[in-house]
Amino acid sequence: MLSEYARDKKLTVTQQELRDALLMQSRQFPGQEDALIQYYQNNPQALEALKGPIIEEKAVDEIFANEVKITEKKMKREALEKFLEKEGA
């Protein structure tokens, strides 16, 4: 669903975002940074897989920024407990 939303909103991953993701990934393998970067350079599919979480995060950010209206409502504890019971939470 998020990928459809991202496609519809024409959300994309910038080169800088991809570089940042690659840098974060390489930090998880100390001493093997060069090999990891080489791996991604030689495997475009693996590089594409790095884009997925970035697009998902951008889609969620976009939804909360533009699609969802959040309002706060003060509620007594008892009323909240009844509401949660009714909603099955």
Secondary structure, 3 states (H helix, E strand, C coil): CHHHHHHHCCCCCCHHHHHHHHHHHHHCCCCCHHHHHHHHHHCHHHHHHHHHHHHHHHHHHHHHHHHCCCCCCCCCHHHHHHHHHHHCC
